Amino acid sequence: MSQTHVVRLFRDAQLNPDLKHRLNVSSTPEEFVAMAKRLGYEFTLEEWQSSTRFSVEELECALSEIPGI
């Protein structure tokens, strides 16, 4: 189920500039996951990293710099 939420978040962010902008203001990976959860996307940081194969170091860039977003 959590992987489904990760995929849905990526697809929704690609289609919705407002959502993408809201997620871009996250300053830490934990804040990103917490914001996603408040928006209805249920996954942990570990599940997000596993599904996307992004490391914490890569998350220091803006979300829009991540391929596919």
HELIX and SHEET records of a PDB file:
HELIX    1   1 SER A    2  LEU A   15  1                                  14    
HELIX    2   2 PRO A   17  ASN A   24  1                                   8    
HELIX    3   3 PRO A   29  ARG A   38  1                                  10    
HELIX    4   4 LEU A   45  THR A   52  1                                   8    
HELIX    5   5 GLU A   57  GLU A   60  5                                   4    
HELIX    6   6 LEU A   63  GLU A   65  5                                   3    
END                                                                             
